[in-house]
Amino acid sequence: MKKKDGNLVWWGISLIVLGVCGLVSVCGGAGWLALPDWLVRVVGILCLLCLPVLAYTTVRKLKGKG
């Protein structure tokens, strides 16, 4: 795998994780799923961890460095 593809991999992983976290949050918040409190907190922490990764890789992607 080329060095250039590493940025794209991290960008894709963070985007997928944020999408799954968003779906879980929406389904739990709308009352469709009865989610335990610890799961809601884990999903929130995952979102907070993935947002900076997505921002960093997006900026590198737009600047053409990765």
ChimeraX attribute file (.defattr): number of C-alpha atoms within 10 A of each C-alpha:
attribute: neighborCount
match mode: 1-to-1
recipient: residues
	/A:1	5
	/A:2	6
	/A:3	8
	/A:4	12
	/A:5	11
	/A:6	13
	/A:7	19
	/A:8	16
	/A:9	12
	/A:10	17
	/A:11	20
	/A:12	14
	/A:13	14
	/A:14	22
	/A:15	16
	/A:16	13
	/A:17	17
	/A:18	21
	/A:19	13
	/A:20	14
	/A:21	20
	/A:22	15
	/A:23	12
	/A:24	18
	/A:25	17
	/A:26	13
	/A:27	14
	/A:28	15
	/A:29	13
	/A:30	10
	/A:31	9
	/A:32	10
	/A:33	12
	/A:34	10
	/A:35	14
	/A:36	9
	/A:37	8
	/A:38	9
	/A:39	12
	/A:40	16
	/A:41	11
	/A:42	12
	/A:43	18
	/A:44	15
	/A:45	12
	/A:46	15
	/A:47	18
	/A:48	12
	/A:49	14
	/A:50	19
	/A:51	14
	/A:52	12
	/A:53	16
	/A:54	19
	/A:55	13
	/A:56	13
	/A:57	21
	/A:58	17
	/A:59	12
	/A:60	15
	/A:61	15
	/A:62	9
	/A:63	9
	/A:64	9
	/A:65	10
	/A:66	15
